[in-house]
Amino acid sequence: MCVIVPEGVFHILNLKHCFSFSTSTLRFKIIFGFVLITVPLLLILICNNWYAMKVVCDQVAASNKSIVQLHSNQVDNILKDMEKYLHSMAFQDPNIIYIGSNPTTTIEDYVANVNLSNKFQKDVFEYSYANAIFLYKPNSRELIMAPQQQGDYDEIAAKLGDILKDPDICKQLVNSWQQFDLKGQKFLLKLTDTGYETYIGVWVNLDDLLKPIRFLEFSDNSQVMFASSKGEVLTKNTTVHPSKTFGRELLQKALTDSSKPYTILKSENDGADSMIVDIHSDVSELYLVVVLPVNALVEKLTAFQRVVYVTPFAAAVFLAIFLFYLQKEIASPVKKLLRGMGKIQAGDLTARIEPSKLSEFNSINNAFNNMAHEVQYLKNGIYEEQLRVQKAEMKELQAQIYPHFFANCLNLVYSLAQVRETELVKQLTLHMVRYLRFMMRTNRTLVTLSEELEHISNYLSIQKIRFPKAFDYNIEIEEELGTVPVPAFILQPFVENSMEHGFCYREDLPFYIKVEARLNTGGDEKYISIRIEDNGKGFPPEIISEFQTEDYFNKGFDKHLGIWNVQRRCQLYYHSEVKISFFNNTGGGAVVEMALPVSETALGRDQCV
């Protein structure tokens, strides 16, 4: 039987409130006070460590940037000297002027070529950073070149032949230094137009430009390189340490961001942080980049870092000791009290709490024991009610699909197929699929009223195909009610009862079922009036009497499971009693009317939640 538990006892048994880590609990207050003291201290140590590292990085970056700037200026001066050399040769050397302004088949032209080749051979050793100096004739594609090493002649000549055959590229090379690749190495190329349909140019290896700066000591594992504005590394690493690799997009962003003196990037090969210090060349689209491992920069702060790292662990140990003290003196008596409450909630009303050493907890324990003694003779019917609801819902799910109904439908499909009524077979199959799909959607407890009525329409359409001349139906719904959410399957039991218990063959007219949904107003509230009526046998008097009494909803529910389940689910969803009326029409047939509460918000919704 169900009993009423006193309000004070109910609050004691509310273990969710007792076990929740609320801000009003004693444990929270103590831990919060401890954290309030220790966390600021830890934050100060961490911020101090961060600031010290930042100062070190700033100073290292400033020092290295000065060195990088100095060498970048030297590289720019070398490139500018080469440009001056090209201009002076283009407009002052008589051999170049003669070659460009006279035919190539004369002995004088041959002599001029030899003299120019000897001149290039002499100058290429004077300009040690130039890997090759050359003269190119676009019309005849003739190349006069003097390389630093004779073994490189064929490779450089072939590469220049591929590059210089494009007039557009030649124009770009006249305006600025351009980067090219040869056997995995990057080179710079620059041309000067002589004005006599010839170009004089210089070929520079980028790795040679880095040789002076690589002898400088930045730090352990440091790396010096040239990079493009697109984040591409243009020179090889010549140090004994493994080179650092970075994503091209990250390196490009670091190089093009001039707002910071340096950038910290994470290496792709070892995951370590590295400092990127770069200077952009004034002569070409090059960046001189120095990569410095952060660990090497802050190695003198190792001891300080260890203190910062150890401090949180020391604080954690201190906190554990402090919490152990709280556990023993305060939390343990509270746990005993909560454990006793848990036993009471689990149904063990004989549970009692032992006396405590603290007078405050001893008074609480005595009060709890007295209340537990008072409720020992009470019985709680909440679990019985929950089991009843769960059993009803389970039986409702089991009763939703009737095997004989689908067997009859399949037999009808077979019969229609034999007489080749393909259109009826299609209609029947389609309605069965829609009907079954709706029945299988057990994960949705709410549907729109239009979806519920469409499901009923599929069911009645199947019956219409089964009894084409003996049955008919009609469904009417006001347009604004289509999107109102309702519990699923609230109309199906009544319609199925009409077909199962009210169906009868009549000679004058077919058996007829009508379902209509209207919006009505009762006082200040609006509600949906749903009416299901037929012209069949009607309700027997004893059934109507049973429906009109409350005994039907309070006692066993096995007899009319579907109707009981509808009433129960509507009560849970609307949080109020839903009125369901059963009576017979004056002209014969059964009528079921339902009044479902509806709000203005539900009427304005676009879809069911």
C-alpha angles and dihedrals in degrees: 000000000000119000133187113246115212115255094240092053090049090058091051091052093050094105094170088069092044097050097041115108093236125175089241095063122106092234091055092050093052096044091045091053091050092048090047089062102038101040096060089049092052091046091052091052092047093047090048090052091047092049092049091051091047092052091050092048092048093051094045091047092050092049095047093043090059090054092046091048091052094052092042088057089050091052090049090050091051091052091045091051089052091050090051090049091052092050094047092049093046095055104025110035109095093206092060090046092050094046092051097046103040137059118274097226099070128098089238090060090051091051090048090052092051092047092049092048090052090048091052091047090055095044096047090064091046091053096050094181092060111092091191141002117201148167119221127199109201095194096055095020088229117160126202108189141166114196127194090241121031091217091067094055099096095044094047092043092052092048093048090048091056093046102043097048088079110080092202092057090048090056091051091049091053090056101043147354113278131198124236136174126232121175093335095312127108121232136184120226129194131177135194121201109231093199091238097089091272135104128215116202148168130223116210129189110221092210089061090055089058097052097093096049095045089067090061117096112232100158140303114303091010119154132205121199148148118245134184127236087257092063096256117145108231103185135055125244112251099179124106091241123083112267121246116243125202136183111271093231093050092047091047091052091048093050097046095046103092095171093084128058090220142000131222114222131177115236117237096215101050104009093234122141116251133189115234115207114178142172124198117227117241092210105043140017092267134123120206104214132190117194114204122184109236092217090061091050096053098037090117090059092058095106092048091048091052090054090052092048095046095047096073091050091050089049090050091053091049090048091051091053091047092049090049088057091050090047092055100042104031115004095051094060089045091051090051090053092048091046090055090049089050092054090050091051091048089056101261098127091171092071115123133179122234119238116271131224091233114077094219094055091042090059091049091049092051091050091050093048090051092051091045089054090052095052094042091093095047124093124211116218097189094100092047090054092048091050089050093053092046091049091049093050092048093051090047091056090048091050096048096085117051113199094205091055093057091041089056090048092051091048088051090051089051092049093048090048091053092056089041096242090158096166092054090046090053093048094046093047092048093051091047092051092050091045093049093044091055091047091052095053093095092148091073116075093176130051134168118265090244090055091050091050092046088055090051089048091055091051093048092045089058090051090047090056090047093050105024096168100026100052140046137163144189132203123196128180133168111247097236091056096060096092098041110120117236133169112275121257096016094133102036098079092054094047092047090049089053091053094043102041105019103043114115135159115244127182098212099050139354127262106274135200123190125190120186134171121201135176111236134177124222112185108307094340132081124215140176114246112207117188125190115184138162138182095233135107097309129214119312112242093247092054092052090050091050092049092050093057126074091229089084093063096040102048132054117329104199094100099060101015098159096053092044090051092051092051092047096048092047090052091052094047100043094035089225141071113287113213115233118179128195123193143132128258118247089238093046134275136083127283129198120186127188128189112203120187115238132185132211088248092056091049091055097048120115098205143010118266 
